[in-house]
């Protein structure tokens, strides 16, 4: 999976999802960097090599504060893979705060 839809979330929500993966290659998988498309999208990824056949996960958190409306964000992973970069995508519809909130 390289896509996650949070659906409708309230503005100010800090939403998280986990992308799980398995190293299907013959060498240890080394993720060198993971970069969110903006400061509101923060990835947490394994810093140690993932052995062939082993699994890992990348946690992505999205802070919806001040971001009402449709949101499409990405996390770009660089690793010793072919191709070198993989893009994870998240989307959400952030419901704006009302005066009563």
Beta strands, then each sheet from edge to edge (+ up, - down):
strand 1: 3-10
strand 2: 14-22
strand 3: 31-36
strand 4: 41-44
strand 5: 55-63
strand 6: 69-79
strand 7: 85-95
sheet 1: 1+ 7+ 6- 3+
sheet 2: 2+ 5- 4+
end
